Amino acid sequence: ECKGKRVVYCSICFAGIIAAVAFAASPPAAVFALAWATINLPPAAMRGVRQAFFANTVPIRELTRAGQLASSVGVIGGFVGPVTSALLAGTSNAFVSGACIAMVIFALCTISLWVCLPRSAGSADELDNSPGAVCPQWTSDRYDSFGGENRKFRDYVLVCFCTIATLLEVSLNAGVMSAFQPVVVEHFGWQSSAIAKVNSAGALLSIAISLVVAQLRPPECLQAMAAAGCYLAAVLAFLTPPLAEWRLVLGVMLGISAQIMLYAPLEAIFAQLIGRTRVTTQLATVLSLAPAVGTAFGTFLAPYCVAWAGSPAALVAATPAFVAVTAMMLELAFGGRILGGVSGGLSNAAAAEATPTGPLAQRLLATVTGERVAEGTDEGG
């Protein structure tokens, strides 16, 4: 964090170069395993750094759109990579050729990031004292003492957002994403080619959804609610007995759509709530790890859902998503501690008087009609 996001970005990509070189050298098993772990570091570690960089530098009105476009480019890479691997499969030394391509790509990314990113290296304290928070008029005492002497508003929001993301991913991975291939093979005799077609269609759908949402720019709260609803609908469509092939495919498509729709608005709302200049790499990384934790736990539970597939007992996998969606709906209707901070249509004067603990009911209409947070400048929140 203290070295600046450019150094962190470039270091992560440079680790990918080292791993690709190791692959190209046909290393022993122990080195291969270490290189495999290292080459998987950039996608996992980059998200938090990217989120913090976007929050600190992108104008707040463009934050969700930037996240959606970045997600769509990532999905394109996830689609092109396997296609390139398939094309190399018929050549000699296909694995070494793929490692060389990966090395060149990581090197280009490292050079591009080093040249394009600014050299700034603000510390967390500097960020906290910088202008541009959603409500710059909140004093440090009011910001830090929300919810009690030992309960900061930042921590409260972070825990709530991480809990929501974790619950949604647990349901989706336990009931749909990790269960899809075993269920269709066991119950319907699908071959690998059919599964690959569904995955490819899902990747193309993700790209389309990212680009469409980025252009339409619906309100962030509605995007998050719609995505959470898609999580729940995906699990219900997939696991509701009796099993049907079309509903299995529908569940996967809804799940992929939900994942691509949720995180850009969720990260933008998070930045608006705590103040975008207060979003550090540490905070963003913690938030980005929540879906990974949910994915891991959901994958662990997936064998039970596969065993129960076709019976009502499998629907228990929808419980975490149902809890998350219900909590978000209750917050919109009666809360105000979290989404109330993203008050759609507050003037600067009203924002100065607003506190994180104010009720949301009077602001709900402005939020659902698409009005956005008033901004004095591009650097304001």
RODO-2510 file (C-alpha; in nm, 4 decimals, decimal comma):
residues 381
     n   res          X          Y          Z
     1     e     0,0000     0,0000     0,0000
     2     c     0,2760     0,2462     0,0976
     3     k     0,4635     0,1812    -0,2284
     4     g     0,1687     0,2859    -0,4419
     5     k    -0,0695     0,0937    -0,6603
     6     r     0,1577     0,1099    -0,9652
     7     v     0,4277    -0,0878    -0,7847
     8     v     0,1734    -0,3407    -0,6585
     9     y     0,0149    -0,3808    -1,0032
    10     c     0,3483    -0,4280    -1,1783
    11     s     0,4827    -0,6632    -0,9117
    12     i     0,1816    -0,8908    -0,9505
    13     c     0,2251    -0,9029    -1,3292
    14     f     0,6001    -0,9605    -1,2922
    15     a     0,5208    -1,2632    -1,0751
    16     g     0,3235    -1,3965    -1,3722
    17     i     0,6304    -1,3541    -1,5955
    18     i     0,8444    -1,5577    -1,3549
    19     a     0,5827    -1,8343    -1,3410
    20     a     0,5537    -1,8467    -1,7212
    21     v     0,9330    -1,8727    -1,7554
    22     a     0,9306    -2,1602    -1,5082
    23     f     0,6625    -2,3405    -1,7108
    24     a     0,8599    -2,2952    -2,0335
    25     a     1,1658    -2,4551    -1,8712
    26     s     0,9778    -2,7820    -1,7977
    27     p     1,0561    -2,7715    -1,4236
    28     p     1,0371    -3,0565    -1,1683
    29     a     0,7079    -3,1229    -0,9920
    30     a     0,7742    -2,9039    -0,6867
    31     v     0,8742    -2,6015    -0,8971
    32     f     0,5794    -2,6638    -1,1297
    33     a     0,3376    -2,6556    -0,8357
    34     l     0,4902    -2,3307    -0,7072
    35     a     0,4725    -2,1770    -1,0549
    36     w     0,1097    -2,2851    -1,0891
    37     a     0,0223    -2,1118    -0,7623
    38     t     0,2146    -1,8013    -0,8692
    39     i     0,0537    -1,7713    -1,2128
    40     n    -0,2881    -1,7835    -1,0477
    41     l    -0,1905    -1,4899    -0,8248
    42     p    -0,2539    -1,2029    -1,0730
    43     p    -0,6281    -1,2665    -1,1285
    44     a    -0,6867    -1,3160    -0,7561
    45     a    -0,4736    -1,0286    -0,6289
    46     m    -0,5432    -0,7775    -0,9080
    47     r    -0,9090    -0,7261    -0,8264
    48     g    -0,8524    -0,5515    -0,4950
    49     v    -0,5777    -0,3306    -0,6381
    50     r    -0,7936    -0,2429    -0,9377
    51     q    -1,0928    -0,1637    -0,7201
    52     a    -0,8910     0,0697    -0,4976
    53     f    -0,7289     0,2389    -0,7989
    54     f    -1,0658     0,2930    -0,9677
    55     a    -1,2207     0,4259    -0,6477
    56     n    -0,9394     0,6779    -0,5978
    57     t    -0,9072     0,8004    -0,9571
    58     v    -1,2259     0,7406    -1,1595
    59     p    -1,5034     1,0033    -1,1250
    60     i    -1,7804     0,8615    -0,9083
    61     r    -2,0395     0,8823    -1,1867
    62     e    -1,8185     0,6588    -1,4046
    63     l    -1,7155     0,4102    -1,1353
    64     t    -1,9727     0,1401    -1,2079
    65     r    -1,9260     0,1708    -1,5831
    66     a    -1,5489     0,1372    -1,5486
    67     g    -1,5952    -0,1756    -1,3398
    68     q    -1,8347    -0,3289    -1,5907
    69     l    -1,6021    -0,2615    -1,8827
    70     a    -1,3049    -0,4045    -1,6938
    71     s    -1,5087    -0,7162    -1,6146
    72     s    -1,6081    -0,7599    -1,9792
    73     v    -1,2443    -0,7388    -2,0918
    74     g    -1,1522    -0,9994    -1,8319
    75     v    -1,4249    -1,2312    -1,9579
    76     i    -1,2974    -1,1855    -2,3134
    77     g    -0,9551    -1,2991    -2,1942
    78     g    -1,1111    -1,5976    -2,0224
    79     f    -1,2775    -1,6898    -2,3519
    80     v    -0,9796    -1,6307    -2,5814
    81     g    -0,7350    -1,8185    -2,3565
    82     p    -0,8972    -2,1642    -2,3848
    83     v    -0,9520    -2,1110    -2,7590
    84     t    -0,5804    -2,0364    -2,8029
    85     s    -0,4946    -2,3426    -2,5960
    86     a    -0,7155    -2,5581    -2,8176
    87     l    -0,5449    -2,4234    -3,1306
    88     l    -0,2031    -2,5043    -2,9855
    89     a    -0,3083    -2,8546    -2,8827
    90     g    -0,2207    -3,0018    -3,2221
    91     t     0,1323    -2,8611    -3,2272
    92     s     0,4512    -3,0035    -3,0814
    93     n     0,5502    -2,8647    -2,7415
    94     a     0,2058    -2,7092    -2,7051
    95     f     0,2507    -2,6472    -2,3322
    96     v     0,5822    -2,4668    -2,3784
    97     s     0,4319    -2,2567    -2,6593
    98     g     0,1422    -2,1570    -2,4340
    99     a     0,3846    -2,0663    -2,1546
   100     c     0,5819    -1,8453    -2,3928
   101     i     0,2642    -1,6675    -2,5035
   102     a     0,1684    -1,6123    -2,1397
   103     m     0,5165    -1,4749    -2,0663
   104     v     0,4908    -1,2227    -2,3504
   105     i     0,1424    -1,1139    -2,2399
   106     f     0,2492    -1,0671    -1,8778
   107     a     0,5552    -0,8700    -1,9927
   108     l     0,3430    -0,6390    -2,2092
   109     c     0,1004    -0,5862    -1,9224
   110     t     0,3837    -0,5041    -1,6818
   111     i     0,5384    -0,2499    -1,9187
   112     s     0,2010    -0,0918    -2,0000
   113     l     0,1079    -0,0569    -1,6323
   114     w     0,4449     0,0921    -1,5420
   115     v     0,4206     0,3494    -1,8203
   116     c     0,0524     0,4389    -1,7864
   117     l    -0,0148     0,4400    -1,4121
   118     p     0,0743     0,7478    -1,2055
   119     r     0,3646     0,7407    -0,9627
   120     s     0,1568     0,8506    -0,6610
   121     a     0,1913     0,6428    -0,3487
   122     g    -0,0493     0,7830    -0,0891
   123     s    -0,0735     0,6207     0,2496
   124     a    -0,3951     0,5286     0,4234
   125     d    -0,3681     0,8381     0,6462
   126     e    -0,3288     1,0630     0,3431
   127     l    -0,6334     0,9053     0,1848
   128     d    -0,8415     0,9589     0,4981
   129     n    -0,7524     1,3293     0,5010
   130     s    -0,8026     1,3848     0,1281
   131     p    -1,1118     1,5614    -0,0094
   132     g    -1,3655     1,3791    -0,2210
   133     a    -1,5587     1,1582     0,0153
   134     v    -1,9302     1,1161    -0,0371
   135     c    -2,0018     1,3509     0,2521
   136     p    -1,6802     1,5486     0,3009
   137     q    -1,8513     1,7369     0,5845
   138     w    -1,8492     1,4267     0,8061
   139     t    -1,5767     1,4869     1,0632
   140     s    -1,3342     1,2145     1,1559
   141     d    -1,5072     1,1754     1,4926
   142     r    -1,8492     1,1211     1,3347
   143     y    -1,7014     0,8876     1,0755
   144     d    -1,5135     0,6768     1,3307
   145     s    -1,7742     0,6710     1,6087
   146     f    -2,0655     0,5391     1,4001
   147     g    -2,2449     0,2621     1,5879
   148     g    -2,0489     0,3102     1,9087
   149     e    -1,7035     0,3878     2,0303
   150     n    -1,5468     0,0701     1,8876
   151     r    -1,7568     0,0303     1,5767
   152     k    -1,6460     0,2320     1,2782
   153     f    -1,8813     0,3025     0,9926
   154     r    -1,6199     0,1703     0,7518
   155     d    -1,5969    -0,1628     0,9325
   156     y    -1,9738    -0,1915     0,9598
   157     v    -2,0182    -0,1413     0,5846
   158     l    -1,7291    -0,3754     0,5009
   159     v    -1,8670    -0,6599     0,7140
   160     c    -2,2167    -0,6214     0,5688
   161     f    -2,0954    -0,6170     0,2086
   162     c    -1,8614    -0,9128     0,2633
   163     t    -2,1415    -1,1115     0,4264
   164     i    -2,3808    -1,0475     0,1380
   165     a    -2,1222    -1,1429    -0,1256
   166     t    -2,0205    -1,4563     0,0647
   167     l    -2,3776    -1,5794     0,1104
   168     l    -2,4623    -1,5288    -0,2559
   169     e    -2,1518    -1,7136    -0,3753
   170     v    -2,2079    -2,0019    -0,1327
   171     s    -2,5534    -2,0635    -0,2795
   172     l    -2,4520    -2,0244    -0,6416
   173     n    -2,1450    -2,2461    -0,6245
   174     a    -2,3016    -2,5115    -0,4051
   175     g    -2,6201    -2,5355    -0,6057
   176     v    -2,5268    -2,4404    -0,9627
   177     m    -2,1729    -2,3687    -1,0814
   178     s    -1,9871    -2,6555    -0,9136
   179     a    -2,2817    -2,8931    -0,9459
   180     f    -2,3564    -2,8345    -1,3147
   181     q    -2,1117    -3,0763    -1,4744
   182     p    -2,1734    -3,3704    -1,2357
   183     v    -2,5509    -3,3316    -1,2591
   184     v    -2,5746    -3,3143    -1,6384
   185     v    -2,3319    -3,6042    -1,6802
   186     e    -2,4970    -3,8257    -1,4201
   187     h    -2,8617    -3,7540    -1,4972
   188     f    -2,8586    -3,6704    -1,8683
   189     g    -2,5400    -3,8276    -2,0046
   190     w    -2,3901    -3,5070    -2,1419
   191     q    -2,0501    -3,5185    -2,3133
   192     s    -1,7657    -3,2734    -2,2642
   193     s    -1,8454    -3,0983    -2,5946
   194     a    -2,1961    -3,0052    -2,4791
   195     i    -2,0641    -2,8741    -2,1478
   196     a    -1,8015    -2,6690    -2,3329
   197     k    -2,0724    -2,5145    -2,5502
   198     v    -2,2690    -2,4043    -2,2440
   199     n    -1,9553    -2,2530    -2,0881
   200     s    -1,8731    -2,0695    -2,4109
   201     a    -2,2275    -1,9376    -2,4380
   202     g    -2,2030    -1,8186    -2,0781
   203     a    -1,8796    -1,6328    -2,1502
   204     l    -2,0330    -1,4593    -2,4524
   205     l    -2,3438    -1,3734    -2,2498
   206     s    -2,1240    -1,2211    -1,9779
   207     i    -1,9497    -0,9988    -2,2311
   208     a    -2,2821    -0,8827    -2,3743
   209     i    -2,4310    -0,8116    -2,0316
   210     s    -2,1252    -0,6130    -1,9208
   211     l    -2,1304    -0,3951    -2,2312
   212     v    -2,5075    -0,3388    -2,2221
   213     v    -2,5174    -0,2502    -1,8524
   214     a    -2,2156    -0,0227    -1,8929
   215     q    -2,3980     0,1722    -2,1642
   216     l    -2,7427     0,1820    -1,9983
   217     r    -2,6025     0,2856    -1,6574
   218     p    -2,8994     0,1924    -1,4368
   219     p    -2,8827     0,3024    -1,0710
   220     e    -2,6289     0,1074    -0,8709
   221     c    -2,8791    -0,0016    -0,6057
   222     l    -3,1101    -0,1487    -0,8688
   223     q    -2,8188    -0,3251    -1,0385
   224     a    -2,7143    -0,4839    -0,7101
   225     m    -3,0691    -0,5903    -0,6253
   226     a    -3,1281    -0,7346    -0,9733
   227     a    -2,8013    -0,9280    -0,9573
   228     a    -2,8824    -1,0676    -0,6131
   229     g    -3,2235    -1,1739    -0,7417
   230     c    -3,0515    -1,3532    -1,0307
   231     y    -2,8361    -1,5449    -0,7815
   232     l    -3,1464    -1,6736    -0,6038
   233     a    -3,3348    -1,7400    -0,9293
   234     a    -3,0380    -1,9371    -1,0676
   235     v    -3,0301    -2,1735    -0,7697
   236     l    -3,4073    -2,2210    -0,7704
   237     a    -3,4185    -2,2836    -1,1457
   238     f    -3,1351    -2,5354    -1,1246
   239     l    -3,2438    -2,7376    -0,8209
   240     t    -3,6247    -2,7269    -0,8282
   241     p    -3,7441    -3,0858    -0,8840
   242     p    -3,7867    -3,2554    -1,1181
   243     l    -3,4611    -3,1851    -1,2996
   244     a    -3,4924    -3,0513    -1,6536
   245     e    -3,2099    -2,9823    -1,8965
   246     w    -3,3404    -2,6437    -2,0018
   247     r    -3,3663    -2,5300    -1,6399
   248     l    -3,0150    -2,6500    -1,5679
   249     v    -2,8826    -2,4407    -1,8557
   250     l    -3,1031    -2,1488    -1,7478
   251     g    -2,9621    -2,1691    -1,3967
   252     v    -2,6048    -2,1556    -1,5265
   253     m    -2,6820    -1,8599    -1,7537
   254     l    -2,8538    -1,6719    -1,4689
   255     g    -2,5639    -1,7479    -1,2385
   256     i    -2,3043    -1,6216    -1,4839
   257     s    -2,5135    -1,3108    -1,5474
   258     a    -2,5503    -1,2488    -1,1741
   259     q    -2,1776    -1,2709    -1,1106
   260     i    -2,0933    -1,0272    -1,3873
   261     m    -2,3674    -0,7827    -1,2795
   262     l    -2,3125    -0,7739    -0,9039
   263     y    -1,9604    -0,6655    -0,8241
   264     a    -1,9194    -0,3447    -1,0238
   265     p    -2,2192    -0,1699    -0,8604
   266     l    -2,1397    -0,3258    -0,5224
   267     e    -1,7853    -0,1883    -0,5347
   268     a    -1,9119     0,1508    -0,6525
   269     i    -2,1658     0,1690    -0,3685
   270     f    -1,8937     0,0713    -0,1222
   271     a    -1,6698     0,3513    -0,2491
   272     q    -1,9551     0,6031    -0,2298
   273     l    -2,0470     0,5031     0,1231
   274     i    -1,7093     0,5224     0,2914
   275     g    -1,5693     0,7916     0,0631
   276     r    -1,3782     0,6937    -0,2468
   277     t    -1,0521     0,8501    -0,1264
   278     r    -1,0745     0,6284     0,1826
   279     v    -1,0771     0,3065    -0,0246
   280     t    -0,7325     0,1551     0,0272
   281     t    -0,5901    -0,1536    -0,1372
   282     q    -0,6261    -0,3368     0,1940
   283     l    -0,9986    -0,2611     0,2196
   284     a    -1,0619    -0,3434    -0,1459
   285     t    -0,8715    -0,6709    -0,1176
   286     v    -1,0742    -0,7771     0,1853
   287     l    -1,3950    -0,6998    -0,0046
   288     s    -1,2755    -0,8901    -0,3121
   289     l    -1,1804    -1,1929    -0,1000
   290     a    -1,5367    -1,2366     0,0280
   291     p    -1,6640    -1,3900    -0,3009
   292     a    -1,3599    -1,6197    -0,3074
   293     v    -1,4408    -1,7432     0,0432
   294     g    -1,8014    -1,8015    -0,0579
   295     t    -1,6907    -1,9831    -0,3725
   296     a    -1,4593    -2,2126    -0,1774
   297     f    -1,7220    -2,2975     0,0823
   298     g    -1,9906    -2,3449    -0,1837
   299     t    -1,7631    -2,5770    -0,3815
   300     f    -1,7049    -2,7780    -0,0633
   301     l    -2,0825    -2,8192    -0,0218
   302     a    -2,1506    -2,8957    -0,3899
   303     p    -2,1179    -3,2782    -0,3615
   304     y    -2,4103    -3,2830    -0,1192
   305     c    -2,6256    -3,0845    -0,3624
   306     v    -2,5254    -3,3220    -0,6429
   307     a    -2,6290    -3,6195    -0,4300
   308     w    -2,9637    -3,4536    -0,3496
   309     a    -3,0266    -3,3262    -0,7051
   310     g    -3,3844    -3,3912    -0,8119
   311     s    -3,5192    -3,3948    -0,4549
   312     p    -3,6633    -3,1082    -0,2491
   313     a    -3,3734    -3,1418    -0,0051
   314     a    -3,1406    -2,9834    -0,2630
   315     l    -3,3259    -2,6534    -0,2325
   316     v    -3,1541    -2,5960     0,1011
   317     a    -2,8666    -2,4579    -0,1094
   318     a    -3,0847    -2,1562    -0,1874
   319     t    -3,1052    -2,0584     0,1811
   320     p    -2,7925    -1,8363     0,1923
   321     a    -2,8988    -1,6482    -0,1223
   322     f    -3,2504    -1,6084     0,0173
   323     v    -3,1084    -1,4625     0,3390
   324     a    -2,8874    -1,2209     0,1420
   325     v    -3,1681    -1,1022    -0,0870
   326     t    -3,4060    -1,0618     0,2071
   327     a    -3,1486    -0,8580     0,3984
   328     m    -3,0949    -0,6287     0,0991
   329     m    -3,4688    -0,5793     0,0525
   330     l    -3,5197    -0,5017     0,4206
   331     e    -3,2339    -0,2546     0,4087
   332     l    -3,3880    -0,0776     0,1102
   333     a    -3,7320    -0,0679     0,2672
   334     f    -3,6650    -0,0041     0,6349
   335     g    -3,2940     0,0380     0,6947
   336     g    -3,0779     0,3291     0,6053
   337     r    -2,7475     0,2511     0,7708
   338     i    -2,5897     0,1156     0,4551
   339     l    -2,7664     0,1965     0,1305
   340     g    -2,8998     0,5134     0,2891
   341     g    -2,5515     0,6555     0,2487
   342     v    -2,5925     0,6368    -0,1299
   343     s    -2,8743     0,8849    -0,1315
   344     g    -2,9955     0,9368    -0,4840
   345     g    -3,0784     1,2995    -0,5312
   346     l    -2,9358     1,4580    -0,2154
   347     s    -2,8104     1,8070    -0,2728
   348     n    -2,4735     1,9062    -0,1348
   349     a    -2,6442     2,0955     0,1434
   350     a    -2,8597     1,7965     0,2340
   351     a    -2,5585     1,5713     0,2210
   352     a    -2,3873     1,7936     0,4722
   353     e    -2,6714     1,7380     0,7154
   354     a    -2,7106     1,3659     0,6466
   355     t    -2,5590     1,1056     0,8752
   356     p    -2,4955     0,7358     0,8065
   357     t    -2,7674     0,6467     1,0561
   358     g    -3,0490     0,8392     0,8886
   359     p    -3,3599     0,6525     0,7649
   360     l    -3,3775     0,5446     0,4034
   361     a    -3,7537     0,5620     0,3486
   362     q    -3,7509     0,9257     0,2302
   363     r    -3,4634     0,8546    -0,0073
   364     l    -3,5925     0,5331    -0,1607
   365     l    -3,8015     0,7073    -0,4271
   366     a    -3,5030     0,9049    -0,5510
   367     t    -3,2927     0,5889    -0,5636
   368     v    -3,5342     0,3731    -0,7626
   369     t    -3,6123     0,6490    -1,0106
   370     g    -3,2491     0,6609    -1,1151
   371     e    -3,1270     0,9854    -0,9639
   372     r    -2,7648     0,9796    -0,8575
   373     v    -2,5560     1,1292    -0,5847
   374     a    -2,5142     1,4993    -0,6431
   375     e    -2,1563     1,5980    -0,7243
   376     g    -1,9971     1,9364    -0,6980
   377     t    -1,6903     1,8302    -0,8940
   378     d    -1,5526     1,5218    -1,0570
   379     e    -1,3441     1,4640    -0,7458
   380     g    -1,6432     1,4979    -0,5148
   381     g    -1,8537     1,2017    -0,4179
***
